């Protein structure tokens, strides 16, 4: 399993442990992608999550990889999802980042709520 897939699996388990339900994985709309779409039914929240995983900091931290272009892609895919799934119209929407570092075989997740 590659580093990115390992990170996404770890993030899914993390969000499930917090009581979130996975709505979509690797959701695509017109070329824009969001790694995870999760929801909290009790809080009526729909959360679009970008998962970034790094095994070293040669290319910077995982958080640094969420640039303006990636943010714009997430917004576009979220708008597409909302348009095609009107049942979520009354949900609060937010964008989170799950930044994962793999150090000496151990995964550490930094969950950034309302990242942008």
Long-range contacts (C-beta under 8 A, 24 or more apart in sequence): 3-53, 3-54, 3-55, 3-102, 4-51, 4-53, 6-53, 6-102, 6-107, 7-51, 7-52, 7-53, 7-98, 7-100, 7-102, 7-107, 8-35, 8-36, 8-51, 8-53, 10-53, 10-100, 10-107, 10-109, 11-35, 11-36, 11-49, 11-51, 11-98, 11-100, 11-109, 12-36, 14-98, 14-109, 14-111, 15-49, 15-98, 20-47, 24-81, 27-77, 27-81, 28-77, 29-76, 29-77, 29-79, 29-80, 29-81, 29-84, 30-76, 30-80, 31-73, 32-72, 32-73, 32-74, 32-76, 32-77, 32-80, 33-73, 33-77, 34-73, 34-74, 34-77, 34-78, 34-81, 35-98, 36-98, 37-81, 39-88, 39-91, 43-92, 44-90, 44-91, 44-92, 45-91, 45-92, 45-93, 45-94, 46-88, 46-91, 46-92, 46-93, 46-94, 47-93, 47-94, 47-95, 47-96, 48-74, 48-77, 48-78, 48-81, 48-93, 48-94, 48-95, 48-96, 49-95, 49-96, 49-97, 49-98, 50-74, 50-95, 50-96, 50-97, 50-98, 50-115, 51-97, 51-98, 51-100, 52-97, 52-98, 52-99, 52-100, 53-100, 53-101, 53-102, 54-100, 54-101, 54-102, 55-101, 55-102, 57-101, 61-99, 61-101, 62-97, 62-99, 62-100, 62-101, 62-110, 63-97, 63-99, 63-110, 63-112, 66-97, 66-115, 66-116, 71-95, 71-116
